[in-house]
Amino acid sequence: MISIPDDLLKRLDAQAQANRETRSGYLRRLAERELNADERRRREEIEELLDKATVRGGMGGDAAQLIREDRESH
């Protein structure tokens, strides 16, 4: 069981009715959308961190290419 203030519950019911949904259906859809958005944000953050940890970020990437470049610079 969850607690929702009366004023918020009225707004939820009004929006659900406007969407021709049940309260439960509307809340389920909102929860799924938010959880999916959270997952996308986390995935994007991880991809960004991995991107920074590659050659572009100077922390890894193609080791053989980096060694060649280092040898050629001497």
N, C-alpha and C positions, 0 to 999 in steps of 0.2 A: 504494500500500500504506500502511496506517496501523498504528500500534503501539498496543496496548491492554494494560494490565497484566492479568496472569492472573486476579487476583481480580475485577476489573471484567468481564472477559470471561465468567467463570462466572456472574456476576449477570445479565449481558445474555442469555446463553444460557438461564438459568433463566426469565427473564421472557418471552423469545421463545417458549419451549416452553409456558409457562402461557397465552400468548395464541394458541397454535397458529399461530405464525409462524416463518418462517426467521429466522436471525440477520440476514441482509441485509435482509429485509423489515422487520424490527423497527427496525433502524438507519435505514433509509430513511424510515420513518414518523416516527421521532423527529426526524430532521434536517429533514424537511419542516415538521413542526409548529413547531420552533424558528425556522426561517427565516421562516415565515408570521407567527409572533408578533412577530419582530423588525420585519418590514415594517409590521405593524399599529401597533406602538409608535412607529415613526418617523413614520407617517402621522398618528397622534394628536398627536405632538409638533409637527409642522408645522401642523396645524389649530389647535392651541392658540396657537402663535406668531402665526398669521394672525388668529386671533380677538382677540388682544391688540393687534394692529396696526390694528384697526378703531376705530370711534367709541367703543366701550366702553373701549378702552385709551387713547383720546385722541390717536391718531396717524393720523388719516386718516378714512376712511369717507366719508360723504355731505358733500362739500365745500360744496355749495350750502346745505344745511341749517345747517352751521356758520357760513357767512357771514351768512345771515339772522339767526341767533341773535346773532351779534356786532353786527350793525347795530342790532338791536332793543334791545340792552343799553345803547346810548349815548343 
